[in-house]
Amino acid sequence: MKKSKFTEGQIIKALKENEEGRKVGDISCEMGIDTSTFYYWRKKYGGAWRLPT
């Protein structure tokens, strides 16, 4: 399996930025990924950074 060039920390940071209101297209362009990759990350890591209250 191919190793990702992004760490989990980078992925989670991008997901947080999107949750705070930044557009998926802007984040994807900056990271050099396709928008479908971003949505895959959101599906895979969604909620991983949220702490229970």
VENQUITA-V672769 format. One line per field, one symbol per residue. ss: DSSP state (@ for helix, = for strand, . for the rest). psi: psi as a letter, one per 30 degrees, with the letter a starting at -180 (. if undefined). A space follows every 10 residues. Layout:
ss = ???
psi = ???
This chain:
ss = .......@@@ @@@@@@@@@. ...@@@@@@@ @...@@@@@@ @@@@@..... ...
psi = kkkkgkleee eeeeeeeeff fkkeeeeeee fhlleeeeee eeeegkfffk kk.
